């Protein structure tokens, strides 16, 4: 529709947590304006130069580098499968990715990290609620209206002030299994400093 003109919004970089800022995509609309105003070689700082050179590769996984030189992986391949293939992102006349699911009423990155797909990982930890005797021994499952009661582990999402499954964004600086371990250590165990040097895999998650 020619009259379709949604507002553009990308959350400012300074509103993200400081340790996450190096992995946040810049505002592509703002970049277009800046590129018209400056000479990339002579008039910008090294950090700004990296941002102004920003040209994301959609529908593929690539290695990227932060302004400080740290390498990480950016996966802009959709996890949504259609006809046995990942859904493809197309670009508009300004090289801005279109949402493959249709119009959303907003242009821009919004509150997310990346242009294109934003991958999240969540853990579902559940158990049947049990009845204990006076010696704290399990007698059996708790039954309500003839059915067992399931308990699910949740954490408080501070941004929404609502309970949610433990999980976080996959930034590419560590494996998705590291992300889950970091969430559990930070949000459930109260650890302030979470080591992330070891790249965990699926086998690490099943070890006792």
N, C-alpha and C positions, 0 to 999 in steps of 0.2 A: 504494500500500500504506500503510495507516495507521501501520505500524511504521517506515516509511522516515524516518529522521531523521539526515541526514548532518551532520557538524561544519561550523561556519561559520568561515572564515578569510579575512582580507584582509591582505596584507602591509602592515605599518605604514609610514606615509609617510616616516619618518626613515630607513628602510632603503633607500630609492631614492637614486640620485645627486642631488645638490643641484639641478643645473640642470633635472632632470626633474620635480621635486616639484610645481611649479605646474600641471602637466598631468595629474596622477594623480587619479583619482576617489576621493573619500573613502569610508570604510567605511559603507555604508548602514545596517547593523545598529547601528553605533555612533551614527549620526545619529539613529536612532529613539529611542535611549535619551537622548541629549542634548536632543532636542526636548521631551521630557517634563519636563526638569529646569530649563530656562532660559527666560527671556523674551527673544525675539529682539531686541526694540527697546532694551532697557535694560541687559542683563547680559552681553553678549558683545562681543568686539573685532570690528573690521571684517573681519579675515581669517576669524574663526570664523563671522561672520554669513554670508559667502559660502558657506562649507561647509555651514552649517545650512540654507541656502536651496536646496541642491543637489536638483534635480529633473530627471534626465536625460530627454531625448526620444528614445525608441527608434524604429527603423525610419525614420529620417530624418537628414539632415545639417543641422547648425545651427552658428551662430557662438557661441562662448563667450568669457568674459573671465576672466583670472586675477585673483587678489586685488590684484596690482600694476597692473592695468589693461591688460595685454597681451591682444590678441585672437587667437584661433586657431579652427580649424574642427574640430568633432567629428562624425565620420561614424559613426552607430550603425546603418547599413544593412548587412545581411549581404552578404558576397560569395558566399555559397553560393546557387546558383540551383536552384529546384525549380518545375517547370511554367512555365518561362520567367519566373519572378518571384523576387526575393530572398526567402529564408526569413524569416518574420516572428517577432519576439520578442513573447511574451505575458508578462504580469505575474501574480504570485501575490497572495495576499490582503494581503501587506505591500508591494506594489508593487515587488517584487524580480523582475528578469527571469528567465524560465526558459530553460534551454539548449534551443534548438530541436532539437538532436541527441539529446536524451534526458538521463536522469539520469547524473551524473558522480561521485557519491559525495562531493561537496563543495558547500557553499553559500558564497557570498562571491565576492570578486574574485580570490582566490588571489594568485599572484605577478604578475598582469597589471596593466595600467594602467587599464583601463576596465571598467565594467559593460556587458554586451552584447558585441558583436563587437570584437575587438582586431585591427586590420589591420597586417600585417607586409609588408615588401617585401624580396626577396632578388635578387641578381644572379648569373647563371650565366655565368662566363667560362671558356671552354674552348679548347683547341687540340690538334692532333695532335702527339704527341711526335716530335721530329725527331732524325735522326742528323747529326752535324757532322763535317767532315774536319779535318785539322790546321790549316787556315787559317780555322777557325770559319765555314765556309760550309756551308749546309744541303745535305746530299746527298739527303735524302728522308725519308719517315716511318719511324719505328722499327716493325718488324714482329715480333710475338711470336705464335707458334703460328698464323701465317698471317693475323693480324689487326693492324690499326693500334692503337696505344696512345693513348688520350685522356687529357690532363691537365686537371684542373679546379682553379681557384683557390679556396682555402679560407682561413679565418682561425680563430684560436683563440678560442673562446667562453669567456671567463674565468669566467662563472657556472657552467658545467658542466665546464670544463677539457677540452672536446672540440672537434674541428675542425668547422666548419660553413660554409655558404655565407655570403659577406658580405651583411649585411642588418641591418635594425633596425625598430623600431616606428614607425608613421606617427602622429606626435603631433598633427598639424594645424597646428603653428606654421610649417611650411614644406612645400613640395611633396614628393611621394614621390621625385622625382628628386634633390632636395636631400639627402634622407635617404641615398640610395646614394652620392652624392659625398662626404658627410660621413663615411660609414663607410670609404670607400677612403682618404680623407685621414688619418683618425684611426688606423685599424687596420692599414693597409698602408704608408702613407707616414710614419707617426709624427708627424703634425702635432698639436700640442697645442691651438692656437687655430684653429678652423675657422669661416670667415665664412659666415653664413647669411642675409645680407640680400637676396641676389638669388634670385628665385623661378625656378628652372630648369624647363624643360619637355622634352618628348620630343625636339624638334629639337636642343636643347643637348646631349643625350646622344650624338648621332650625329656631332657635329663632331669633327674631328681636331685 
